[in-house]
């Protein structure tokens, strides 16, 4: 298990765990990040990652990406 920020670009991954405080977990779930869901990195822009989750593209900070374990 590793944080999302270390995943290979455009390689689909399965979310195994979402860390952080309850507010952070809720925010990530609202964006579509759920345990068992599929996610892939589209690109990296500065300190942000553009990820594909549930047929949508979402920008997340490195800090949030470190809380998403794959």
C-alpha positions, -999 to +999 in steps of 0.1 A: +000+000+000+013+035-009+000+070-013-015+081-046+012+106-053+037+077-060+014+060-085+024+057-122+008+082-145-023+069-163-022+035-146-055+026-130-053+019-092-078+008-066-082+029-035-075+008-004-077+034+024-085+071+029-067+087+058-069+120+076-094+136+099-132+130+095-136+163+076-108+154+051-123+119+046-158+134+040-143+160+015-125+132-005-156+111-005-177+140-018-151+143-046-157+106-055-128+090-037-142+058-021-125+027-008-126+001-036-130+027-063-107+032-092-084+062-097-056+071-120-033+101-123-038+121-155-011+147-149+009+166-123+008+204-123+031+220-096+019+208-062-014+194-076-024+162-093-051+159-119-067+125-113-095+106-130-121+093-106-156+081-115-153+093-151-145+128-138-112+147-136-104+163-102-075+184-091-061+174-056-032+188-037-001+167-028-013+169+008-047+153+000-031+128-024-009+115+004-040+106+023-054+084-005-037+050-002-036+026-031 
